[in-house]
Amino acid sequence: MLICGQLFELYYTLIMAKTSYQLIPSGLDISYKKTLMSGDRFTIPRVSVKRLFFSRSKLKGLTEKSLLPSLSLAWKSFTSGEQDAWGLAGAKMGLQGFKLFVKDTALRLKNSLSGYSIPSILHQAKFGRLHIETPANKIKIVQLHPLNYWVLKKVKGTRDQFEPQAIVESFDLPLDIKISYKSNLTASGGVASARFYVEVLSHYQGRDILTNCEINFTLQSGWASASASLSSVLGLVRGYNCYIEISNAIGDLDIDNIEINHSGHNWARDPFCNDINQGFTKAFYQIAKHWEAIDIPSGAQFDSFFE
């Protein structure tokens, strides 16, 4: 037993990482913050040099690669009507028209597409897509809305730092849901249907009661907007979940601009479908995916797209 203990101690000393810390001397904290910054805090914690300035050659290269100078000229060449159209589309996402134009054009270049998009108030930049091909003929995904959960919040004053934020989602009727969609679905194996619905759970006299607020999609449609409302349920509301479901059909269903309005707020997570299949890791493991799979047979998938 003694030998085993000594071997374990030797293994621990050689293999396990040793951690320590260094106090910043008084009066040097300002200089420290100006010259150094934290690296990845979750996988390999480290301290690195803060790049305050770029060299002239590097700055020139960044300027040459930047889209802003060329897109600024393109923006100025648009008519007032075209700029207003971008402004209306950007307002759906809380962006100025020019910022949405830059974001959309950058995605076009990334996907090797030429020209400029036609702005729309029904969908902007990326959108969600549910795709089904044989042997599958169905798909169902859910966005969970418990009373308490976590979301990702951007740290104010930073470019790409985020922190978990606890959310308490109180629920009061009426419930108003809205979604933009485009469908190219073909019946396969039975009565075809596609829908977006919210399932509200209430309790009444010891019973669990489920009430749906539902939007049914047509199987073939260009971009359109649909909405539905729920003003009352039987009993006391305990919570709800949101679902998108396609049954007995193959093809594509595109979605964007999702609204789940109640208590004076849109509670949809990732309402603009920038990454509907996003998962969270590292320090954000407790944050649930925007949409989770319930029934995804072989041949079915969902993700965010741009075209």
C-alpha positions in Angstrom: 0.0 0.0 0.0 2.9 2.4 0.8 4.5 1.7 -2.6 1.1 2.4 -4.4 0.7 5.6 -2.5 4.3 6.7 -3.4 3.7 5.9 -7.0 0.4 7.9 -7.1 2.2 10.9 -5.5 4.9 10.7 -8.1 2.4 10.4 -10.9 0.4 13.4 -9.5 3.6 15.5 -9.2 4.7 14.7 -12.8 1.4 14.8 -14.6 -1.0 17.0 -12.9 -0.8 20.8 -13.6 0.3 23.1 -10.8 -1.4 26.4 -10.5 -0.4 29.5 -8.8 -1.1 33.3 -8.9 0.8 36.5 -8.9 -0.5 39.7 -7.2 -0.1 42.9 -9.2 2.0 45.4 -7.2 0.1 48.4 -6.0 0.3 51.2 -8.6 1.0 48.9 -11.5 -2.6 47.8 -12.1 -3.3 50.6 -14.7 -0.1 49.8 -16.7 -1.0 46.1 -16.5 -4.5 46.6 -18.0 -3.0 48.8 -20.8 -0.4 46.3 -21.9 -1.8 42.8 -21.1 -5.1 41.0 -21.5 -6.6 37.6 -20.6 -6.6 34.9 -23.3 -8.9 31.9 -23.3 -10.2 31.7 -19.8 -11.7 28.2 -20.1 -9.4 25.8 -22.0 -5.8 27.2 -21.6 -5.9 30.3 -19.3 -3.2 32.7 -20.2 -2.1 36.3 -20.3 -1.1 37.9 -23.6 0.0 41.2 -25.0 -2.8 43.7 -25.8 -2.3 44.9 -29.4 -3.1 48.6 -29.0 -1.9 49.8 -32.4 -1.3 48.3 -35.9 1.8 49.0 -37.9 1.4 51.1 -41.0 1.9 48.1 -43.3 -0.6 46.0 -41.4 -3.1 48.9 -41.2 -2.8 49.4 -44.9 -3.5 45.7 -45.5 -6.6 45.8 -43.3 -7.9 48.9 -45.1 -7.4 47.3 -48.5 -9.3 44.2 -47.4 -12.1 46.1 -45.7 -15.5 46.1 -47.4 -16.5 49.4 -45.9 -14.9 51.8 -48.4 -16.3 50.0 -51.5 -19.7 49.3 -49.9 -19.9 52.9 -48.7 -19.6 54.0 -52.4 -22.2 51.4 -53.4 -24.5 52.6 -50.7 -24.2 56.2 -51.9 -25.1 55.1 -55.4 -28.5 53.7 -54.3 -31.6 55.7 -54.7 -33.4 57.0 -51.7 -36.1 54.4 -52.2 -33.5 51.6 -52.1 -31.9 53.0 -49.0 -35.3 53.3 -47.3 -36.0 49.6 -48.2 -32.8 48.6 -46.5 -33.7 50.8 -43.5 -37.1 49.1 -43.1 -35.5 45.6 -43.4 -32.8 46.5 -40.9 -35.3 47.9 -38.4 -36.7 44.4 -38.0 -33.3 43.4 -36.6 -32.6 46.6 -34.8 -30.0 47.6 -37.3 -29.5 50.7 -39.5 -30.0 50.1 -43.2 -26.4 50.5 -44.1 -25.3 48.0 -41.4 -27.7 45.4 -42.6 -26.4 46.0 -46.2 -22.8 45.5 -45.1 -23.7 42.3 -43.1 -25.7 40.9 -46.0 -23.1 41.6 -48.6 -20.3 40.1 -46.5 -22.4 36.9 -46.3 -22.9 37.0 -50.1 -19.1 37.3 -50.6 -18.5 34.5 -48.1 -20.9 32.2 -50.0 -19.4 33.2 -53.4 -22.5 35.1 -54.5 -22.3 38.2 -56.7 -24.3 41.3 -56.7 -26.5 42.7 -53.9 -29.6 41.2 -52.2 -33.0 42.7 -52.5 -34.0 43.9 -48.9 -37.1 42.4 -47.4 -39.0 42.9 -44.2 -39.9 39.2 -44.1 -36.3 37.9 -43.8 -32.9 39.4 -43.4 -29.4 37.9 -43.9 -29.4 34.3 -42.4 -32.6 32.3 -42.0 -33.4 28.9 -40.5 -34.0 25.9 -42.7 -35.7 22.6 -41.9 -34.7 20.1 -44.6 -36.2 16.6 -45.2 -35.3 14.1 -47.8 -36.0 10.3 -48.1 -36.0 8.0 -46.2 -37.3 10.7 -43.7 -40.7 12.3 -44.1 -40.9 14.2 -40.8 -39.0 16.5 -38.4 -39.9 18.1 -35.1 -37.8 20.6 -33.0 -38.6 22.4 -29.8 -37.5 25.7 -28.0 -37.9 25.2 -24.3 -39.3 28.0 -22.1 -39.2 27.0 -18.4 -39.7 29.6 -15.7 -35.9 29.9 -15.1 -33.2 29.5 -17.6 -29.9 31.0 -18.8 -29.1 33.0 -22.0 -25.9 34.5 -23.4 -25.5 38.3 -22.9 -22.8 40.4 -24.5 -20.5 42.2 -22.1 -21.0 45.9 -22.5 -18.0 47.7 -23.9 -16.4 44.6 -25.4 -16.3 43.3 -29.0 -16.8 39.5 -28.5 -17.1 38.8 -24.8 -20.3 37.2 -23.4 -21.5 36.1 -20.0 -24.4 33.9 -18.8 -27.5 35.8 -17.6 -30.2 34.2 -15.6 -33.7 34.7 -16.9 -37.0 34.5 -15.1 -39.8 34.3 -17.7 -43.1 35.1 -16.1 -46.1 34.3 -18.3 -49.2 36.4 -18.8 -51.8 36.1 -21.5 -52.5 37.1 -24.2 -49.9 35.2 -26.2 -49.2 36.4 -29.7 -46.9 34.4 -32.1 -45.7 35.4 -35.5 -43.2 34.0 -38.0 -42.0 34.6 -41.6 -41.7 31.4 -43.7 -41.0 30.1 -47.2 -42.0 26.5 -48.0 -41.2 24.0 -50.7 -42.7 20.8 -49.4 -44.2 17.8 -51.2 -46.5 15.2 -49.6 -44.9 11.9 -48.8 -46.5 8.9 -47.1 -49.8 10.4 -45.8 -51.6 13.7 -45.1 -48.8 16.3 -45.2 -48.7 19.2 -42.7 -46.3 21.8 -41.4 -46.8 24.1 -38.4 -45.3 26.4 -35.8 -47.1 26.2 -32.5 -46.9 27.0 -28.8 -48.1 24.4 -26.3 -49.3 26.1 -23.1 -49.5 24.1 -19.9 -52.2 25.0 -17.4 -53.5 23.3 -14.2 -57.2 23.1 -13.4 -58.8 21.0 -10.6 -55.9 18.7 -10.4 -55.6 18.2 -14.2 -52.8 19.2 -16.6 -54.3 20.9 -19.6 -52.5 21.6 -22.9 -53.7 24.5 -25.1 -52.2 25.2 -28.5 -51.6 28.6 -30.2 -50.9 27.4 -33.8 -49.8 28.6 -37.2 -50.3 26.2 -40.1 -48.0 26.6 -43.1 -49.0 26.0 -46.7 -46.8 23.4 -48.4 -45.8 25.7 -51.3 -45.3 29.4 -50.6 -42.9 32.2 -51.2 -41.8 34.3 -48.3 -44.9 35.2 -46.2 -45.8 36.2 -42.7 -48.3 34.4 -40.4 -49.6 35.1 -36.9 -51.9 33.6 -34.2 -53.1 34.6 -30.8 -54.3 33.0 -27.6 -56.2 35.1 -25.1 -57.4 32.6 -22.5 -56.8 29.0 -21.1 -58.6 26.9 -18.6 -56.9 27.1 -15.2 -53.6 28.6 -14.0 -50.8 28.8 -16.6 -47.6 26.9 -15.5 -45.4 27.3 -18.6 -45.1 26.6 -22.3 -42.9 25.2 -25.1 -42.6 26.1 -28.8 -42.5 23.6 -31.6 -41.9 23.5 -35.4 -43.1 20.3 -37.0 -43.4 18.8 -40.4 -45.2 15.5 -41.0 -45.5 13.3 -44.1 -43.6 15.7 -46.4 -40.2 16.1 -47.9 -38.5 19.4 -49.0 -37.5 22.6 -47.3 -39.1 25.0 -44.8 -37.4 28.3 -44.3 -38.1 30.4 -41.2 -37.2 33.9 -39.9 -38.3 36.8 -37.7 -39.9 34.6 -35.0 -42.0 36.3 -32.3 -43.3 34.8 -29.1 -44.9 37.8 -27.5 -46.3 37.9 -24.0 -45.9 40.0 -20.9 -44.9 42.9 -23.2 -41.8 41.2 -24.6 -40.7 38.9 -27.5 -39.3 35.9 -25.7 -38.1 34.0 -28.8 -34.4 33.0 -28.5 -32.5 33.7 -31.7 -35.5 35.4 -33.3 -33.6 36.2 -36.5 -32.4 32.6 -36.9 -28.7 33.4 -37.1 -27.8 30.0 -35.7 -30.8 27.9 -34.8 -28.7 24.8 -34.2 -26.2 26.5 -31.9 -25.0 24.6 -28.9 -23.0 26.1 -26.0 -19.8 24.7 -24.3 -17.2 25.6 -21.8 -18.4 28.2 -19.3 -21.8 28.3 -21.1 -22.7 24.7 -20.8 -25.9 25.5 -18.8 -27.3 27.5 -21.7 -29.7 25.4 -23.7 -29.6 25.2 -27.5 -31.8 27.7 -29.3 -33.8 24.7 -30.8 -33.4 21.1 -29.8 -34.3 18.0 -31.8 -37.2 15.9 -30.7 -37.7 13.8 -33.8 -34.9 13.9 -36.4 -34.8 10.7 -38.5 -32.1 9.9 -41.0 -32.5 12.3 -43.9 -33.8 15.2 -41.8 -31.8 18.2 -40.5 -32.1 21.8 -39.4 -29.6 24.7 -39.4 -29.2 28.4 -40.4 -28.5 29.3 -44.1 -27.9 32.2 -46.4 -28.7 32.3 -50.1 
